[in-house]
Amino acid sequence: MDRMIEKLIDFITPIKYSSDMNIGAIETYLVIAELGGFHIAARRLNITQTAVSARIKSLEKALLHGSVSKC
């Protein structure tokens, strides 16, 4: 887990955040990576699986569609 967090921090450090990028989405990503699935991550975060999917979709949109820019 620590190595995964280091890699994520290395990736997002040079990114300027936009309104599409939020801490909840990043937290959700990390919990999914730690636990291995959307369902169990939803239980850990005390949200629905639909909410987990929405957070990941917003994170993907922010990262893949140019809503964030590199410094």
C-alpha positions in Angstrom: 0.0 0.0 0.0 2.8 2.5 0.9 4.5 2.0 -2.5 1.1 2.5 -4.3 0.5 5.7 -2.4 4.0 7.0 -3.3 3.4 6.3 -7.0 0.1 8.1 -6.8 1.6 11.1 -5.1 4.4 11.2 -7.7 1.8 11.2 -10.4 -0.5 13.9 -9.0 2.1 16.2 -7.5 2.7 18.2 -10.7 -1.1 18.4 -11.4 -3.0 21.6 -11.0 -6.4 20.7 -9.6 -9.6 21.6 -11.3 -13.2 21.5 -10.0 -13.5 18.0 -11.4 -10.6 16.7 -9.3 -11.6 16.1 -5.7 -10.1 14.4 -2.6 -13.1 12.1 -2.3 -12.4 10.6 -5.7 -8.7 10.2 -4.9 -9.5 8.6 -1.6 -11.9 6.2 -3.3 -9.3 5.2 -5.8 -6.8 4.4 -3.0 -9.4 2.4 -1.0 -10.3 0.4 -4.2 -6.6 -0.3 -4.8 -6.0 -1.3 -1.2 -9.1 -3.6 -0.9 -9.3 -4.8 -4.5 -12.9 -4.0 -5.5 -15.7 -1.4 -5.7 -18.1 -3.3 -3.5 -15.8 -3.7 -0.5 -14.5 -0.1 -1.0 -18.1 1.1 -0.8 -18.6 -0.7 2.4 -15.3 0.8 3.9 -16.2 4.3 2.8 -19.8 3.9 3.9 -21.2 4.9 0.5 -23.1 3.0 -2.2 -21.3 1.2 -5.0 -23.0 3.6 -7.4 -21.3 6.5 -5.5 -17.9 4.7 -5.8 -18.4 4.3 -9.5 -19.4 8.0 -9.9 -16.3 9.1 -8.0 -14.0 7.0 -10.2 -15.8 8.2 -13.3 -15.2 11.8 -12.3 -11.5 11.1 -11.5 -11.1 9.4 -14.9 -12.8 12.3 -16.6 -10.5 14.8 -14.8 -7.3 12.9 -15.7 -8.2 11.7 -19.2 -10.1 14.7 -20.7 -7.8 17.5 -19.9 -9.6 18.9 -16.9 -6.2 19.0 -15.1 -3.0 20.4 -16.4 0.6 19.7 -15.6 2.7 22.5 -14.1 
